[in-house]
Amino acid sequence: MKLSKKFIDPNLSNEQRDQIMEDLLKSKFDSQLRDKYSKILRTDYGLERSEEKSAATATTATATPTKSKSKVYLALGAMLTLIALSFAFFNRGPAVEQAPQNKAKMYLAELSIDNKNVTRNTNDERAPALIAATKAFNDKNYEEAIKQYALVDQLDNENLFFRSVANMKLGKTEEAERGFMVLRDQINEGEAFKSETNLYLYLCLKLQSKDAEASKLLNSFGSSSWEYKEGMKISE
């Protein structure tokens, strides 16, 4: 009895129907692959696949010259190679990223920084939003942190820094870059967050594959500085 007829048998269990369905699908795909590679052998190598071989055909095949056998082996080898390449193509993973950008992503993923900012001035209208933003940032809820920062009309350098870090953590590297650019102009040498701003701006550039700008920025750091040494970890 054919599998398709078996499938409508009312006495079958669900498990048996599932197995029949799998057999039907396997048969279909096996047939498709057989037809595909038979066509390749016929078109590219002039070889035909016979369904039934008579005794005479078998005798002829035994007497085939070595040159013809070599042709058959080459054809079979080519077919196996095509199968292997097809398998590799359909099962390959995503393309490997360039090493520098990959290093930048790894650096960002491992980056852990806490916001120590605490607003104690209860008369400051910004206090509730800034306190909520600080808590959200430390909880790694960066979207909520940015939402709370948006409630403040004007951020000081410290809060602008943490908002930029939050954007960078969320993959919003262009927004983070703009924030760090503002900070780099506003923060003087020796002040808090200057070195971190330099490094994270460099990191944003690398994440966006802006290699020329990133190299120029890295070379502007002193070779003995912390940001230069850290930047070298993700440079080419």
Secondary structure as GFF3:
##gff-version 3
##sequence-region A 1 236
A	DSSP	alpha_helix	3	6	.	.	.	ID=ss1
A	DSSP	alpha_helix	14	45	.	.	.	ID=ss2
A	DSSP	alpha_helix	55	62	.	.	.	ID=ss3
A	DSSP	alpha_helix	66	91	.	.	.	ID=ss4
A	DSSP	alpha_helix	99	110	.	.	.	ID=ss5
A	DSSP	alpha_helix	127	138	.	.	.	ID=ss6
A	DSSP	alpha_helix	142	149	.	.	.	ID=ss7
A	DSSP	alpha_helix	157	169	.	.	.	ID=ss8
A	DSSP	alpha_helix	173	186	.	.	.	ID=ss9
A	DSSP	alpha_helix	194	207	.	.	.	ID=ss10
A	DSSP	alpha_helix	211	220	.	.	.	ID=ss11
A	DSSP	alpha_helix	226	232	.	.	.	ID=ss12
###
